[in-house]
């Protein structure tokens, strides 16, 4: 599988988590727990960003924050926490998309 295909697969999975978070009701603890496990697997993989510099460190940090928010929702989240988690997930997706696009431009 090519690097570009892996990049796109990773991006699609991140997008799927973001979209799922928007649709999970606040009180669905099992749904949040499943989403947290899915995000944890993503965070454990190396995101498709070739430069391990500051941008990668920032992405890793924001992915950790998202994971913490998802874990919080799985245990005792409320509407305010849910809103913050959804926003942070969307920001992380945009950050990843930008980093992958920049990396793709550097490859060409």
C-alpha angles and dihedrals in degrees: 000000000000124000090245091054091050090047091053093046091052091047091049091051092050089048090050091054091049091050092047092051090056091057102042113100116236093244096050097103093169091052091051091047091053090048091048091053091048091050091046090057090050093048090049090057119075108256112237096261114121097201111079091194132109095308091057091048090051091049091050090050094050091047088054091050090051090050091051090051092049090049090050090052090050090057110029114341126155136194094278094050090045091053091049092048093050091050092047092048091051091049090050091051091052091047091051092046090052094048093048091047091050090048091049091051089052091052092058 
